[in-house]
Amino acid sequence: MTPGPPAPTGGATPGATGVDAPAVKAAGGTGAAATARSDRSTTSHVVTPQLLRFDVAERVVHWANATLFAILMATAGVLYLPPLSAAVGRRQLIVTIHVYAGLILPFPLVLGIVGRRWGQRLRADLHRLNRWIPEDRMWLKRRGWRPERVRGLKQGKFNAGQKLNAAFTGGAMLLMLATGSIMHWYKPWPLSWRTGSTFVHDWVAIALFFTITGHILFAFSDRESLDSMWSGNISRAWAKRRAPKWLDEELGREKAGRDAPSG
């Protein structure tokens, strides 16, 4: 018999190392999959910083005015609705509370505006509320109080409905202050002025009741927006959906801050 060829000494035979090729390949695949899952998990836990929508001064002004409006509406109800008047009584005290709440009403806004440092963002937002852009007309045309009707519309920080509400409320505050003062301190004024002031005061109060009620209902329909009036912050996802033009402004400001030379 002739001896068979010698066994190779340089290479390893399959299974000589205790791990065959398919096993190595499977282990490598499992490791890659685990790494990919880990990367995805890490990415999904990255928290995107929120945007500052309203600073402390703006929130204080808003809630101070909201409190005063609530007092005015409650006391007006007691004064004008006989069943409430009979139940509460003490009419003169209610009149006094109503009058002084109305006189105080402009002060939070004025103090918020005049502050050189703390009023900067409030003044900027008032400028936004007073400036109409082409998208606002589109918002009105599409009846944008239903969000699905204005998807893709490049809205600013405030939509057309909010701008109209702010304009009406600001004008109504001044009108109610003037007519209420004539009604309360009536002696210097002729009868025609007192009669006209009562008529205007009553009807503007009714209009304010409906607009404020609508404002509250819209606020509760968008809880994230409502929460931002407490915390001041809003998610970038909300801004992308509801105020993409404002989001672009904020991103541009952030980029300018990063690119600015330090020192």
C-alpha positions in Angstrom: 0.0 0.0 0.0 1.2 3.5 -0.7 0.9 5.9 2.1 -1.8 8.6 1.7 -0.8 12.3 1.4 0.3 13.8 4.6 -2.2 15.9 6.5 -1.8 19.6 5.9 0.0 21.4 8.8 -0.4 25.1 7.8 -4.2 25.5 7.5 -6.9 24.5 10.0 -9.4 22.0 9.1 -13.1 22.7 9.5 -14.0 22.4 13.1 -10.3 22.3 14.3 -10.7 25.5 16.2 -13.9 24.5 17.8 -15.8 27.3 15.9 -17.0 26.7 12.4 -17.5 29.4 9.8 -21.3 29.5 9.9 -21.1 30.0 13.7 -18.6 32.9 13.3 -20.8 34.5 10.7 -23.9 34.2 12.8 -22.1 35.6 15.9 -20.9 38.5 13.8 -24.4 39.1 12.5 -25.8 39.1 16.0 -23.2 41.5 17.2 -24.0 43.9 14.3 -27.7 43.7 14.9 -27.2 44.4 18.6 -25.0 47.4 17.8 -27.6 48.7 15.4 -30.3 48.3 18.0 -28.1 50.1 20.5 -27.6 52.9 18.1 -31.3 53.2 17.4 -32.0 53.1 21.1 -29.5 55.9 21.8 -30.9 58.0 19.0 -34.5 57.6 20.2 -33.5 58.8 23.6 -32.0 62.0 22.3 -34.1 64.9 23.8 -34.6 67.8 21.4 -34.4 71.1 23.4 -37.7 72.9 23.5 -38.3 76.4 22.3 -39.0 79.3 24.7 -42.5 80.5 23.6 -43.3 82.9 26.4 -40.9 84.3 29.0 -41.8 84.9 32.7 -42.9 88.5 32.1 -45.3 87.5 29.3 -46.8 84.7 31.4 -47.2 87.0 34.4 -49.0 89.6 32.3 -51.3 87.0 30.7 -52.4 85.4 34.0 -52.7 88.7 35.8 -55.1 89.9 33.0 -56.9 86.6 33.0 -57.5 86.9 36.7 -58.8 90.4 36.4 -61.0 89.5 33.4 -62.5 86.6 35.5 -63.2 89.0 38.4 -64.9 91.5 36.0 -67.0 88.9 34.3 -68.1 87.4 37.6 -69.0 90.7 39.2 -70.7 91.9 36.0 -72.9 88.7 36.1 -73.9 89.5 39.7 -74.7 93.1 38.8 -76.7 92.4 35.6 -78.5 89.1 36.4 -81.3 89.5 39.0 -81.1 85.9 40.4 -77.4 86.3 41.0 -77.9 89.8 42.5 -80.5 88.4 44.9 -78.3 85.4 45.9 -75.1 87.4 46.5 -76.5 90.7 47.8 -74.0 93.4 48.9 -74.4 95.2 45.6 -72.3 98.2 46.5 -69.3 96.0 47.4 -69.7 94.2 44.1 -69.8 97.5 42.2 -66.6 98.6 44.0 -64.8 95.4 43.2 -65.9 95.6 39.5 -64.8 99.3 39.2 -61.4 98.8 40.7 -60.7 95.6 38.8 -61.4 97.5 35.6 -59.2 100.4 36.6 -56.3 98.0 37.4 -56.7 95.9 34.2 -54.3 97.9 31.9 -51.5 98.0 34.5 -50.0 94.5 34.0 -49.7 95.0 30.3 -48.3 98.5 30.6 -45.7 97.4 33.3 -44.8 94.4 31.0 -44.2 96.7 28.0 -42.2 99.5 29.7 -39.6 97.1 31.3 -36.4 97.7 29.3 -35.1 94.1 29.9 -38.1 92.1 31.0 -40.4 93.5 28.3 -38.3 92.7 25.3 -40.1 89.5 24.3 -43.5 91.0 25.1 -42.8 94.0 22.9 -41.6 91.6 20.1 -44.8 89.5 20.4 -47.0 92.6 20.3 -45.2 93.6 17.1 -46.0 90.2 15.7 -49.6 90.5 16.7 -49.9 93.9 14.9 -48.2 92.7 11.7 -50.2 90.8 9.1 -48.5 88.5 6.7 -50.0 86.9 3.5 -50.5 83.6 5.3 -52.9 85.2 7.7 -55.3 86.0 4.8 -55.0 82.4 3.7 -55.8 81.3 7.2 -59.0 83.3 7.2 -59.9 82.2 3.7 -59.5 78.5 4.7 -61.2 79.1 8.1 -58.1 78.0 9.9 -59.7 77.5 13.3 -59.8 73.8 12.2 -56.1 72.8 12.1 -56.5 70.3 9.3 -57.6 73.0 6.9 -54.3 74.9 7.2 -51.7 72.0 7.1 -48.7 73.1 5.1 -49.5 76.8 5.6 -46.3 78.7 6.7 -47.9 80.4 9.7 -46.0 82.7 12.1 -46.0 82.5 15.9 -49.6 83.8 16.0 -52.3 82.9 13.5 -54.9 85.3 12.1 -57.5 84.3 14.7 -55.2 85.1 17.6 -54.3 88.5 16.0 -58.0 89.4 15.6 -58.7 88.4 19.2 -55.8 90.4 20.5 -56.9 93.5 18.5 -60.5 93.3 19.7 -59.6 92.6 23.3 -57.1 95.5 23.4 -59.6 97.9 21.9 -62.4 96.7 24.1 -60.2 97.2 27.2 -59.8 100.9 26.4 -63.5 101.3 25.5 -64.7 99.6 28.6 -62.3 101.7 30.7 -63.7 104.9 29.2 -67.4 104.0 29.3 -67.1 102.5 32.7 -65.5 105.7 34.1 -68.3 107.8 32.6 -70.9 105.5 34.2 -69.3 105.5 37.6 -68.2 109.2 37.8 -71.2 110.4 35.9 -71.8 113.9 37.3 -69.5 115.9 34.9 -71.1 114.2 31.9 -74.3 115.1 30.0 -77.1 112.6 30.0 -76.6 111.6 26.3 -73.0 110.6 27.2 -74.1 108.6 30.2 -76.8 106.8 28.2 -74.5 106.1 25.3 -71.7 104.8 27.6 -74.2 102.4 29.3 -75.3 101.1 25.9 -71.7 100.6 24.6 -70.5 99.2 27.9 -73.2 96.5 28.1 -72.9 95.3 24.5 -69.1 95.3 24.5 -69.2 93.3 27.7 -71.4 90.7 26.0 -69.1 90.5 23.0 -66.1 90.1 25.4 -67.9 87.3 27.2 -68.2 85.3 24.0 -64.7 86.0 22.7 -63.1 85.1 26.0 -65.2 81.9 26.2 -64.1 81.0 22.7 -60.4 81.8 23.7 -60.7 79.4 26.6 -62.3 76.6 24.6 -59.6 76.9 21.9 -56.9 76.8 24.6 -58.3 73.6 26.0 -58.4 72.0 22.6 -54.6 72.4 22.3 -53.2 71.3 25.6 -49.6 71.6 24.5 -50.1 75.2 23.7 -52.0 75.8 27.0 -49.2 74.1 29.0 -46.7 76.5 27.4 -48.5 79.4 29.0 -47.6 77.8 32.3 -44.1 76.5 31.6 -43.1 79.0 28.8 -41.7 76.2 26.6 -43.1 74.4 23.6 -41.8 71.5 21.5 -40.2 71.9 18.1 -42.7 69.4 16.8 -45.6 71.7 17.8 -43.9 74.7 16.2 -43.3 72.7 13.0 -47.0 71.9 12.8 -48.5 75.1 14.0 -46.0 77.9 13.5 -43.3 76.9 11.0 -42.4 80.4 10.1 -41.7 81.2 13.7 -39.7 77.9 14.0 -37.5 79.1 11.1 -36.9 82.4 12.9 -35.9 80.6 16.1 -33.6 78.2 14.2 -32.0 81.1 12.4 -31.4 82.9 15.7 -29.8 79.8 17.2 -27.5 79.4 14.2 -26.5 83.0 14.4 -25.7 82.6 18.1 -23.5 79.5 17.3 -21.7 81.2 14.5 -21.1 84.4 16.4 -17.4 84.8 17.3 -16.8 84.1 21.0 -15.0 86.9 22.9 
